[in-house]
Amino acid sequence: MHFYRNVFSHVPRGRVKEVSRMLQAIHASEYLESARHKATEVEKKLRDMKLSSAADWLGSAWQRP
């Protein structure tokens, strides 16, 4: 819940549903490595959508410890 809210705070209201579906795809991944791979793909997609602040937040949240 907080993860989504943090990302949505960087997304225009009209794009929240689309970004929500992308975030759900990350969390639907069965394995951690596949989730990290999907997070990287979503981060690139967000940058293509000109949502760089959301992409930055997502990238920092999914960095390896």
Contacts in CASP RR format, 6 or more apart in sequence:
PFRMAT RR
TARGET T0000
AUTHOR 0000-0000-0000
METHOD contacts of the structure
MODEL  1
MHFYRNVFSHVPRGRVKEVSRMLQAIHASEYLESARHKATEVEKKLRDMK
LSSAADWLGSAWQRP
3 23 0 8 1.000
3 61 0 8 1.000
4 20 0 8 1.000
4 23 0 8 1.000
6 57 0 8 1.000
6 61 0 8 1.000
7 19 0 8 1.000
7 23 0 8 1.000
7 54 0 8 1.000
7 57 0 8 1.000
7 58 0 8 1.000
8 16 0 8 1.000
8 19 0 8 1.000
8 20 0 8 1.000
10 51 0 8 1.000
10 53 0 8 1.000
10 54 0 8 1.000
10 57 0 8 1.000
11 19 0 8 1.000
11 51 0 8 1.000
11 54 0 8 1.000
12 51 0 8 1.000
15 49 0 8 1.000
15 51 0 8 1.000
19 46 0 8 1.000
19 51 0 8 1.000
19 54 0 8 1.000
22 42 0 8 1.000
22 45 0 8 1.000
22 46 0 8 1.000
23 42 0 8 1.000
25 38 0 8 1.000
25 42 0 8 1.000
26 35 0 8 1.000
26 38 0 8 1.000
26 39 0 8 1.000
26 42 0 8 1.000
26 62 0 8 1.000
27 35 0 8 1.000
29 35 0 8 1.000
29 37 0 8 1.000
29 38 0 8 1.000
35 62 0 8 1.000
36 62 0 8 1.000
36 64 0 8 1.000
39 58 0 8 1.000
39 59 0 8 1.000
39 61 0 8 1.000
39 62 0 8 1.000
40 59 0 8 1.000
40 62 0 8 1.000
42 58 0 8 1.000
43 55 0 8 1.000
43 58 0 8 1.000
43 59 0 8 1.000
43 62 0 8 1.000
44 55 0 8 1.000
46 52 0 8 1.000
46 54 0 8 1.000
46 55 0 8 1.000
46 58 0 8 1.000
47 55 0 8 1.000
END
